[in-house]
Amino acid sequence: MSRSKETFSKKNVRDKKAKKRKEKEKRRLEKKELGTKKSFDDMIAWVDENGMISSTPPDLTQKKEIKAETIEVRVPKSETRLHNKIKTGKLKSFEESKGFGFIVDADTQESIFVHINDCLDDIDVGDRVEFETEKGVKGLKAVNVKLL
């Protein structure tokens, strides 16, 4: 007697493929019986004023007229974004030998770098000063520093 040339794993693979084919055929027949009775309106999704997807159309009475010229599509330049309003603060530390120090902003309590070249008056530790800020190499730096 000769042995069968089909091993257990080959039989197992063949059975799995047959089962998968039957399931696929069954799903296809179910889908055919139910039919695709969706209308175009069922497929439409609406976006509300907050950007959320909705199944109901927007209320046209709430519609606002917007001029296309007023829409800003780019990021404003950094000069226009930074408000160089005059700030006040107290000189926390200052090393005269090195020519720099730090000012604590009175509003935000943030430490801001200051260099002696950006000072209009002679300053010392503990002085209340008035200054503007601009972007430096490592963050904000104080410029046009004056004593109060």
ABEGO torsion letter per residue (X at the ends): XBBBABBAAAAAAAAAAAAAAAAAAAAAAAAAAAEBABBAAAABBBBBAAGBBBABBBBAAABBBBBAAABBABBBBAAAABBBBBBBBBBABBBAAAGBBBBBBAAAGBBBBBBAAABABBBBBGBBBBBBBBBBAAEBBBBGBBBX
